[in-house]
Amino acid sequence: MTRTPKLRLLVIAIVSLAITVVVLGCGSDDEAEPTAVATEAPAATPEPTATPTAPPTAPVESEGSLEDLFLTDATTGAELMAHISEAERGCIREAIGEELYESMLNIPIRRLVAEVRSSGAGSFLGCLTDDNVVLLGLVLVDSHHGRTDPEARECSIAVARENPEVIRVRFELLRPALEDTDTEALFNSTKALFDCVSVTEQVNVLVRLTTRLDQDDTFTGEDVVAMLPEEEVSCIQDLVGEELFDAFLGATVTEAFGPAAVSLLDCLALESKTALFAAFTASRVEGLREEAVVCMATLVADSPHILALGFGALDTNELEESELAQLGDEAAKLFDCLNAEEVYQVLTLPAVVEQ
């Protein structure tokens, strides 16, 4: 696969569609084969008969794998079941009951996943092989982002099989504890997984992630104004007008500074921009060390694109591919400011997991 320079931002990621996991009591040990008992057959003289035709050999079912499953709005539970093994299907049928199992076969998977997320019922990950749990994560990630590229899927599978934790961190009850996690390997695998998709898709993920982080943020325009010199606040007031200034005060950062005909960022000095970036970064990731926040703010001072992205004011359609690649390279450097615990915390943020 021909590779272009890839964005390196590691907070991707990956599953926006995390299923609530209920580990089901389906044993994975092979059943013992029954012991054969030899008996002596009575002697008999067979009557001559025509030699019967041997029945056709039944097809031998493979173990089942989800690696080539791509979801559309029409993909049903039956198609998912067709990709896994008979043993996995049997475990699911037993765990959820015959009636629910039969109903599930006719339900579009995307709808099924949404219902499982909201109700916490019907989870069946405990019945899948470890490999299919990882593959299902990739299937759901690709579905969330509308990806249907077999080459990108193949690349993602190779990364995820080498380090399954890169997918498991996205499933709440399968998520490895920090003390059991090789954070460096998790970090590198997340970067490699991100590199499997195109630069355009990487940018789309970055924009969606910034928006999603902003939705959970408590930092608003009022906090922005409280940190700015009077002349910069006056500039913002003049640009948005008195009637809209109250809306600005109550808006999130990306709502307040989103792309517009006139960029409000023009009102701010670089010192104010970097101070604000540090402040809302700290509010989005609880527990960041002060030195980590200062380190990140120092780095973005030299990256106007990262600053604009953080404020939701970056129009990615205006960037050349080389600029997009540079954006990712600069964003990756932000993670050099974090220690292992902070890296793990960032990668398990709800907004990141949902990517």
KOLDRENVO-686357 format. One record per residue (C-alpha): residue number from 1; residue in three letters; chain; x, y, z. Coordinates in Angstrom, 3 decimals, always signed. Example, Ala and Ser with C-alpha at 12.3 -4.5 7.8 and 13.67 -1.06 7.14 Angstrom:
% KOLDRENVO-686357
[1, "Ala", "A", [+12.300, -4.500, +7.800]]
[2, "Ser", "A", [+13.670, -1.060, +7.140]]
% end
This chain:
% KOLDRENVO-686357
[1, "Met", "A", [+0.000, +0.000, +0.000]]
[2, "Thr", "A", [+1.515, +3.331, -1.040]]
[3, "Arg", "A", [+1.835, +5.460, +2.088]]
[4, "Thr", "A", [+1.552, +9.235, +2.256]]
[5, "Pro", "A", [+2.757, +11.100, +5.344]]
[6, "Lys", "A", [+0.357, +10.213, +8.116]]
[7, "Leu", "A", [-1.140, +12.263, +10.887]]
[8, "Arg", "A", [+0.180, +11.079, +14.207]]
[9, "Leu", "A", [-2.344, +12.293, +16.756]]
[10, "Leu", "A", [-2.780, +9.381, +19.074]]
[11, "Val", "A", [-6.036, +10.378, +20.710]]
[12, "Ile", "A", [-8.079, +8.736, +18.024]]
[13, "Ala", "A", [-9.434, +6.984, +17.914]]
[14, "Ile", "A", [-11.434, +4.360, +17.791]]
[15, "Val", "A", [-15.026, +3.301, +18.895]]
[16, "Ser", "A", [-17.665, +5.554, +19.193]]
[17, "Leu", "A", [-19.870, +2.393, +19.234]]
[18, "Ala", "A", [-18.589, +0.625, +22.383]]
[19, "Ile", "A", [-20.912, -2.250, +23.332]]
[20, "Thr", "A", [-21.771, -2.699, +27.008]]
[21, "Val", "A", [-20.003, -5.916, +27.885]]
[22, "Val", "A", [-21.588, -8.574, +30.068]]
[23, "Val", "A", [-19.173, -11.473, +30.356]]
[24, "Leu", "A", [-21.285, -14.520, +29.865]]
[25, "Gly", "A", [-20.691, -17.863, +31.474]]
[26, "Cys", "A", [-19.833, -19.847, +28.359]]
[27, "Gly", "A", [-16.864, -22.116, +29.016]]
[28, "Ser", "A", [-14.066, -22.138, +26.463]]
[29, "Asp", "A", [-12.550, -25.502, +27.455]]
[30, "Asp", "A", [-12.924, -28.263, +24.920]]
[31, "Glu", "A", [-15.374, -30.935, +25.969]]
[32, "Ala", "A", [-13.810, -34.341, +26.659]]
[33, "Glu", "A", [-14.482, -36.861, +23.959]]
[34, "Pro", "A", [-16.588, -39.834, +25.111]]
[35, "Thr", "A", [-14.581, -42.986, +25.720]]
[36, "Ala", "A", [-15.287, -45.623, +23.079]]
[37, "Val", "A", [-16.411, -49.036, +24.443]]
[38, "Ala", "A", [-15.596, -52.024, +22.250]]
[39, "Thr", "A", [-18.313, -54.667, +21.925]]
[40, "Glu", "A", [-18.219, -57.884, +20.009]]
[41, "Ala", "A", [-20.646, -57.858, +17.120]]
[42, "Pro", "A", [-22.556, -61.106, +16.480]]
[43, "Ala", "A", [-21.422, -63.021, +13.447]]
[44, "Ala", "A", [-23.850, -62.905, +10.562]]
[45, "Thr", "A", [-23.819, -63.670, +6.876]]
[46, "Pro", "A", [-24.856, -60.529, +5.044]]
[47, "Glu", "A", [-27.339, -60.825, +2.237]]
[48, "Pro", "A", [-26.088, -59.580, -1.105]]
[49, "Thr", "A", [-27.195, -56.005, -1.675]]
[50, "Ala", "A", [-26.390, -53.247, -4.107]]
[51, "Thr", "A", [-23.480, -51.048, -3.065]]
[52, "Pro", "A", [-25.017, -47.799, -1.728]]
[53, "Thr", "A", [-23.932, -44.435, -3.105]]
[54, "Ala", "A", [-21.957, -42.481, -0.515]]
[55, "Pro", "A", [-23.761, -39.309, +0.598]]
[56, "Pro", "A", [-22.108, -36.006, -0.317]]
[57, "Thr", "A", [-19.592, -34.826, +2.248]]
[58, "Ala", "A", [-21.013, -32.014, +4.376]]
[59, "Pro", "A", [-18.966, -28.807, +4.178]]
[60, "Val", "A", [-16.659, -28.392, +7.136]]
[61, "Glu", "A", [-17.316, -25.045, +8.834]]
[62, "Ser", "A", [-14.315, -22.879, +9.563]]
[63, "Glu", "A", [-13.777, -21.458, +13.025]]
[64, "Gly", "A", [-15.452, -18.257, +11.877]]
[65, "Ser", "A", [-13.989, -14.777, +11.623]]
[66, "Leu", "A", [-15.308, -11.208, +11.424]]
[67, "Glu", "A", [-12.284, -9.891, +9.546]]
[68, "Asp", "A", [-14.111, -9.269, +6.247]]
[69, "Leu", "A", [-17.427, -7.999, +7.686]]
[70, "Phe", "A", [-18.369, -4.415, +6.796]]
[71, "Leu", "A", [-21.608, -2.977, +8.153]]
[72, "Thr", "A", [-24.241, -1.064, +6.228]]
[73, "Asp", "A", [-27.679, +0.063, +7.340]]
[74, "Ala", "A", [-29.054, -3.191, +5.902]]
[75, "Thr", "A", [-26.597, -5.595, +7.589]]
[76, "Thr", "A", [-28.556, -7.773, +10.020]]
[77, "Gly", "A", [-27.698, -9.931, +12.983]]
[78, "Ala", "A", [-27.986, -12.987, +10.748]]
[79, "Glu", "A", [-25.022, -11.793, +8.692]]
[80, "Leu", "A", [-22.986, -11.266, +11.831]]
[81, "Met", "A", [-23.876, -14.773, +13.016]]
[82, "Ala", "A", [-22.832, -16.196, +9.650]]
[83, "His", "A", [-19.306, -14.882, +10.179]]
[84, "Ile", "A", [-18.691, -16.544, +13.552]]
[85, "Ser", "A", [-18.343, -20.195, +14.500]]
[86, "Glu", "A", [-21.105, -22.601, +15.438]]
[87, "Ala", "A", [-19.758, -22.761, +18.984]]
[88, "Glu", "A", [-19.967, -18.976, +19.347]]
[89, "Arg", "A", [-23.492, -18.918, +17.934]]
[90, "Gly", "A", [-24.549, -21.681, +20.300]]
[91, "Cys", "A", [-23.140, -19.823, +23.285]]
[92, "Ile", "A", [-24.996, -16.650, +22.302]]
[93, "Arg", "A", [-28.247, -18.536, +21.719]]
[94, "Glu", "A", [-27.997, -20.153, +25.148]]
[95, "Ala", "A", [-27.021, -16.940, +26.878]]
[96, "Ile", "A", [-29.789, -14.701, +25.546]]
[97, "Gly", "A", [-32.492, -17.294, +24.917]]
[98, "Glu", "A", [-34.047, -18.706, +21.777]]
[99, "Glu", "A", [-36.695, -16.015, +21.331]]
[100, "Leu", "A", [-34.313, -13.078, +21.632]]
[101, "Tyr", "A", [-31.749, -14.833, +19.461]]
[102, "Glu", "A", [-34.254, -15.354, +16.628]]
[103, "Ser", "A", [-35.395, -11.736, +16.870]]
[104, "Met", "A", [-31.818, -10.500, +16.777]]
[105, "Leu", "A", [-31.227, -12.221, +13.443]]
[106, "Asn", "A", [-33.628, -9.835, +11.697]]
[107, "Ile", "A", [-32.482, -6.608, +13.355]]
[108, "Pro", "A", [-29.990, -4.298, +11.583]]
[109, "Ile", "A", [-26.732, -4.482, +13.515]]
[110, "Arg", "A", [-26.353, -0.714, +13.753]]
[111, "Arg", "A", [-29.736, -0.485, +15.455]]
[112, "Leu", "A", [-28.896, -3.448, +17.654]]
[113, "Val", "A", [-25.644, -1.841, +18.811]]
[114, "Ala", "A", [-27.439, +1.403, +19.634]]
[115, "Glu", "A", [-30.030, -0.472, +21.708]]
[116, "Val", "A", [-27.378, -2.471, +23.534]]
[117, "Arg", "A", [-25.528, +0.727, +24.407]]
[118, "Ser", "A", [-28.612, +2.364, +25.857]]
[119, "Ser", "A", [-30.061, -0.620, +27.723]]
[120, "Gly", "A", [-26.984, -2.630, +28.658]]
[121, "Ala", "A", [-28.838, -5.774, +27.589]]
[122, "Gly", "A", [-28.038, -8.431, +25.030]]
[123, "Ser", "A", [-24.281, -8.176, +25.143]]
[124, "Phe", "A", [-22.572, -11.265, +23.830]]
[125, "Leu", "A", [-18.877, -10.471, +23.710]]
[126, "Gly", "A", [-18.276, -13.114, +26.342]]
[127, "Cys", "A", [-19.238, -15.752, +23.774]]
[128, "Leu", "A", [-16.801, -14.620, +21.105]]
[129, "Thr", "A", [-13.223, -15.772, +20.723]]
[130, "Asp", "A", [-10.576, -13.285, +21.792]]
[131, "Asp", "A", [-9.740, -12.694, +18.141]]
[132, "Asn", "A", [-13.359, -12.004, +17.191]]
[133, "Val", "A", [-13.730, -9.543, +20.080]]
[134, "Val", "A", [-10.835, -7.576, +18.596]]
[135, "Leu", "A", [-12.240, -7.897, +15.075]]
[136, "Leu", "A", [-15.699, -6.795, +16.199]]
[137, "Gly", "A", [-14.115, -3.666, +17.633]]
[138, "Leu", "A", [-12.572, -2.896, +14.244]]
[139, "Val", "A", [-15.882, -3.632, +12.497]]
[140, "Leu", "A", [-17.679, -1.153, +14.759]]
[141, "Val", "A", [-14.991, +1.498, +14.376]]
[142, "Asp", "A", [-15.117, +1.260, +10.586]]
[143, "Ser", "A", [-18.906, +1.353, +10.688]]
[144, "His", "A", [-18.870, +4.458, +12.876]]
[145, "His", "A", [-16.613, +6.259, +10.420]]
[146, "Gly", "A", [-18.262, +4.849, +7.294]]
[147, "Arg", "A", [-15.074, +3.091, +6.172]]
[148, "Thr", "A", [-15.255, +0.268, +3.641]]
[149, "Asp", "A", [-11.608, -0.019, +2.595]]
[150, "Pro", "A", [-10.427, -3.682, +2.722]]
[151, "Glu", "A", [-6.783, -2.622, +2.571]]
[152, "Ala", "A", [-7.163, -0.339, +5.586]]
[153, "Arg", "A", [-9.010, -3.126, +7.441]]
[154, "Glu", "A", [-6.208, -5.592, +6.694]]
[155, "Cys", "A", [-3.676, -3.099, +8.033]]
[156, "Ser", "A", [-5.768, -2.486, +11.159]]
[157, "Ile", "A", [-6.153, -6.211, +11.832]]
[158, "Ala", "A", [-2.382, -6.722, +11.745]]
[159, "Val", "A", [-1.886, -3.930, +14.295]]
[160, "Ala", "A", [-4.730, -5.044, +16.573]]
[161, "Arg", "A", [-3.695, -8.690, +16.585]]
[162, "Glu", "A", [-0.191, -7.722, +17.627]]
[163, "Asn", "A", [-1.552, -5.680, +20.535]]
[164, "Pro", "A", [-5.258, -6.454, +21.261]]
[165, "Glu", "A", [-5.308, -3.844, +24.037]]
[166, "Val", "A", [-5.507, -1.150, +21.357]]
[167, "Ile", "A", [-9.088, -2.362, +20.801]]
[168, "Arg", "A", [-9.884, -3.603, +24.294]]
[169, "Val", "A", [-9.415, -0.132, +25.819]]
[170, "Arg", "A", [-12.577, +0.779, +23.939]]
[171, "Phe", "A", [-14.732, -1.801, +25.715]]
[172, "Glu", "A", [-15.420, -0.656, +29.267]]
[173, "Leu", "A", [-15.508, -4.064, +30.969]]
[174, "Leu", "A", [-12.637, -5.437, +28.901]]
[175, "Arg", "A", [-10.444, -2.406, +29.473]]
[176, "Pro", "A", [-7.078, -3.349, +30.989]]
[177, "Ala", "A", [-6.126, -1.600, +34.215]]
[178, "Leu", "A", [-3.261, +0.860, +34.035]]
[179, "Glu", "A", [-0.998, -1.372, +36.107]]
[180, "Asp", "A", [-1.585, -4.268, +33.690]]
[181, "Thr", "A", [-0.987, -2.182, +30.584]]
[182, "Asp", "A", [+2.156, -1.704, +28.547]]
[183, "Thr", "A", [+1.409, +1.976, +27.914]]
[184, "Glu", "A", [+4.249, +2.423, +25.451]]
[185, "Ala", "A", [+2.997, -0.485, +23.324]]
[186, "Leu", "A", [-0.557, +0.824, +23.576]]
[187, "Phe", "A", [+0.622, +4.261, +22.513]]
[188, "Asn", "A", [+2.584, +2.927, +19.538]]
[189, "Ser", "A", [-0.227, +0.604, +18.435]]
[190, "Thr", "A", [-2.742, +3.443, +18.528]]
[191, "Lys", "A", [-0.460, +5.505, +16.311]]
[192, "Ala", "A", [+0.024, +2.561, +13.932]]
[193, "Leu", "A", [-3.732, +1.953, +13.792]]
[194, "Phe", "A", [-4.290, +5.588, +12.902]]
[195, "Asp", "A", [-1.682, +5.311, +10.155]]
[196, "Cys", "A", [-3.753, +2.590, +8.469]]
[197, "Val", "A", [-6.280, +5.133, +7.175]]
[198, "Ser", "A", [-5.833, +7.916, +4.647]]
[199, "Val", "A", [-4.705, +11.435, +5.521]]
[200, "Thr", "A", [-8.179, +12.737, +4.680]]
[201, "Glu", "A", [-9.809, +10.271, +7.063]]
[202, "Gln", "A", [-7.273, +11.110, +9.762]]
[203, "Val", "A", [-8.181, +14.786, +9.497]]
[204, "Asn", "A", [-11.871, +13.949, +9.715]]
[205, "Val", "A", [-11.203, +11.982, +12.896]]
[206, "Leu", "A", [-9.244, +14.876, +14.396]]
[207, "Val", "A", [-12.048, +17.330, +13.692]]
[208, "Arg", "A", [-14.725, +14.997, +15.094]]
[209, "Leu", "A", [-12.603, +14.287, +18.142]]
[210, "Thr", "A", [-12.066, +17.967, +18.877]]
[211, "Thr", "A", [-15.803, +18.572, +18.615]]
[212, "Arg", "A", [-16.597, +15.591, +20.844]]
[213, "Leu", "A", [-14.096, +16.656, +23.508]]
[214, "Asp", "A", [-15.597, +20.120, +23.400]]
[215, "Gln", "A", [-19.101, +18.776, +24.036]]
[216, "Asp", "A", [-17.949, +17.237, +27.327]]
[217, "Asp", "A", [-15.935, +20.279, +28.332]]
[218, "Thr", "A", [-17.017, +22.681, +31.068]]
[219, "Phe", "A", [-14.865, +25.495, +29.694]]
[220, "Thr", "A", [-17.044, +28.216, +28.117]]
[221, "Gly", "A", [-16.812, +31.641, +26.554]]
[222, "Glu", "A", [-17.251, +33.143, +29.987]]
[223, "Asp", "A", [-14.058, +31.401, +31.119]]
[224, "Val", "A", [-12.343, +32.684, +27.982]]
[225, "Val", "A", [-13.308, +36.281, +28.699]]
[226, "Ala", "A", [-12.147, +35.977, +32.312]]
[227, "Met", "A", [-8.622, +35.146, +31.105]]
[228, "Leu", "A", [-8.286, +37.866, +28.441]]
[229, "Pro", "A", [-7.061, +41.471, +28.638]]
[230, "Glu", "A", [-9.791, +44.086, +28.347]]
[231, "Glu", "A", [-8.787, +45.168, +24.855]]
[232, "Glu", "A", [-9.112, +41.610, +23.502]]
[233, "Val", "A", [-12.544, +41.217, +25.104]]
[234, "Ser", "A", [-13.625, +44.504, +23.515]]
[235, "Cys", "A", [-12.435, +43.247, +20.122]]
[236, "Ile", "A", [-14.580, +40.103, +20.488]]
[237, "Gln", "A", [-17.590, +42.173, +21.556]]
[238, "Asp", "A", [-17.205, +44.425, +18.534]]
[239, "Leu", "A", [-17.009, +41.434, +16.169]]
[240, "Val", "A", [-19.928, +39.395, +17.519]]
[241, "Gly", "A", [-22.125, +42.361, +18.497]]
[242, "Glu", "A", [-23.838, +43.046, +21.798]]
[243, "Glu", "A", [-26.820, +40.801, +21.062]]
[244, "Leu", "A", [-24.654, +37.739, +20.351]]
[245, "Phe", "A", [-22.082, +38.375, +23.074]]
[246, "Asp", "A", [-24.254, +36.727, +25.731]]
[247, "Ala", "A", [-24.465, +33.642, +23.500]]
[248, "Phe", "A", [-20.683, +33.711, +23.177]]
[249, "Leu", "A", [-20.320, +33.707, +26.961]]
[250, "Gly", "A", [-22.433, +30.568, +27.292]]
[251, "Ala", "A", [-20.931, +28.703, +24.349]]
[252, "Thr", "A", [-18.281, +25.997, +24.416]]
[253, "Val", "A", [-14.871, +26.860, +22.984]]
[254, "Thr", "A", [-15.452, +25.405, +19.513]]
[255, "Glu", "A", [-18.959, +26.860, +19.369]]
[256, "Ala", "A", [-17.589, +30.288, +20.225]]
[257, "Phe", "A", [-14.581, +30.218, +17.883]]
[258, "Gly", "A", [-15.848, +27.964, +15.097]]
[259, "Pro", "A", [-15.047, +28.851, +11.475]]
[260, "Ala", "A", [-16.809, +32.066, +10.532]]
[261, "Ala", "A", [-16.510, +34.942, +8.108]]
[262, "Val", "A", [-14.455, +36.803, +10.702]]
[263, "Ser", "A", [-12.197, +34.766, +12.986]]
[264, "Leu", "A", [-12.375, +35.806, +16.604]]
[265, "Leu", "A", [-8.908, +34.389, +17.072]]
[266, "Asp", "A", [-7.636, +37.482, +15.289]]
[267, "Cys", "A", [-8.559, +39.401, +18.443]]
[268, "Leu", "A", [-6.159, +37.378, +20.580]]
[269, "Ala", "A", [-2.432, +37.734, +21.043]]
[270, "Leu", "A", [-0.379, +34.528, +20.807]]
[271, "Glu", "A", [+0.183, +34.608, +24.568]]
[272, "Ser", "A", [-3.578, +34.616, +25.158]]
[273, "Lys", "A", [-4.158, +31.803, +22.652]]
[274, "Thr", "A", [-1.590, +29.519, +24.243]]
[275, "Ala", "A", [-2.827, +30.291, +27.767]]
[276, "Leu", "A", [-6.379, +29.459, +26.731]]
[277, "Phe", "A", [-5.239, +26.273, +24.957]]
[278, "Ala", "A", [-3.528, +25.177, +28.161]]
[279, "Ala", "A", [-6.598, +25.990, +30.237]]
[280, "Phe", "A", [-9.150, +24.065, +28.217]]
[281, "Thr", "A", [-6.737, +21.177, +27.676]]
[282, "Ala", "A", [-6.444, +20.850, +31.440]]
[283, "Ser", "A", [-10.236, +20.977, +31.760]]
[284, "Arg", "A", [-10.697, +18.200, +29.179]]
[285, "Val", "A", [-8.182, +15.797, +30.695]]
[286, "Glu", "A", [-8.572, +15.684, +34.452]]
[287, "Gly", "A", [-5.397, +15.300, +36.459]]
[288, "Leu", "A", [-2.864, +16.579, +33.927]]
[289, "Arg", "A", [+0.309, +17.702, +35.655]]
[290, "Glu", "A", [+1.023, +21.417, +35.446]]
[291, "Glu", "A", [+4.340, +20.751, +33.714]]
[292, "Ala", "A", [+2.544, +18.682, +31.068]]
[293, "Val", "A", [+0.100, +21.523, +30.398]]
[294, "Val", "A", [+2.921, +24.073, +30.131]]
[295, "Cys", "A", [+4.851, +21.760, +27.803]]
[296, "Met", "A", [+1.829, +21.389, +25.486]]
[297, "Ala", "A", [+1.094, +25.102, +25.456]]
[298, "Thr", "A", [+4.720, +25.839, +24.545]]
[299, "Leu", "A", [+4.596, +23.426, +21.613]]
[300, "Val", "A", [+1.363, +24.775, +20.141]]
[301, "Ala", "A", [+2.735, +28.315, +20.217]]
[302, "Asp", "A", [+4.734, +27.257, +17.143]]
[303, "Ser", "A", [+1.809, +25.487, +15.479]]
[304, "Pro", "A", [-0.962, +27.842, +14.316]]
[305, "His", "A", [-2.873, +24.931, +12.788]]
[306, "Ile", "A", [-2.968, +23.015, +16.082]]
[307, "Leu", "A", [-4.113, +26.160, +17.872]]
[308, "Ala", "A", [-6.877, +26.734, +15.337]]
[309, "Leu", "A", [-7.939, +23.064, +15.547]]
[310, "Gly", "A", [-8.117, +23.245, +19.330]]
[311, "Phe", "A", [-10.393, +26.285, +19.104]]
[312, "Gly", "A", [-12.550, +24.678, +16.409]]
[313, "Ala", "A", [-11.515, +27.434, +14.011]]
[314, "Leu", "A", [-9.570, +25.367, +11.476]]
[315, "Asp", "A", [-11.016, +24.989, +7.991]]
[316, "Thr", "A", [-9.299, +21.786, +6.876]]
[317, "Asn", "A", [-10.591, +22.207, +3.323]]
[318, "Glu", "A", [-8.128, +25.044, +2.885]]
[319, "Leu", "A", [-5.084, +22.934, +3.787]]
[320, "Glu", "A", [-2.828, +21.131, +1.345]]
[321, "Glu", "A", [-2.062, +17.460, +2.011]]
[322, "Ser", "A", [+1.473, +18.365, +3.112]]
[323, "Glu", "A", [-0.009, +20.795, +5.649]]
[324, "Leu", "A", [-2.385, +18.122, +6.907]]
[325, "Ala", "A", [+0.511, +15.715, +7.400]]
[326, "Gln", "A", [+2.463, +18.404, +9.230]]
[327, "Leu", "A", [-0.574, +19.039, +11.426]]
[328, "Gly", "A", [-0.497, +15.433, +12.581]]
[329, "Asp", "A", [+3.238, +15.393, +13.151]]
[330, "Glu", "A", [+2.979, +18.505, +15.311]]
[331, "Ala", "A", [+0.006, +17.106, +17.222]]
[332, "Ala", "A", [+1.924, +13.907, +17.997]]
[333, "Lys", "A", [+4.614, +15.927, +19.731]]
[334, "Leu", "A", [+2.042, +17.006, +22.318]]
[335, "Phe", "A", [+2.066, +13.468, +23.682]]
[336, "Asp", "A", [+5.765, +13.693, +24.439]]
[337, "Cys", "A", [+4.658, +16.001, +27.250]]
[338, "Leu", "A", [+2.676, +13.216, +28.962]]
[339, "Asn", "A", [+3.781, +10.469, +31.297]]
[340, "Ala", "A", [+2.548, +6.860, +31.015]]
[341, "Glu", "A", [-0.438, +7.385, +33.324]]
[342, "Glu", "A", [-1.548, +10.482, +31.404]]
[343, "Val", "A", [-1.214, +8.683, +28.059]]
[344, "Tyr", "A", [-3.446, +5.880, +29.338]]
[345, "Gln", "A", [-5.927, +8.407, +30.722]]
[346, "Val", "A", [-6.136, +10.242, +27.396]]
[347, "Leu", "A", [-6.607, +7.016, +25.404]]
[348, "Thr", "A", [-9.459, +5.915, +27.679]]
[349, "Leu", "A", [-11.362, +9.208, +27.644]]
[350, "Pro", "A", [-14.985, +8.590, +26.531]]
[351, "Ala", "A", [-14.566, +10.991, +23.617]]
[352, "Val", "A", [-11.462, +9.139, +22.472]]
[353, "Val", "A", [-12.943, +5.672, +22.959]]
[354, "Glu", "A", [-15.940, +6.643, +20.862]]
[355, "Gln", "A", [-13.685, +7.441, +17.935]]
% end
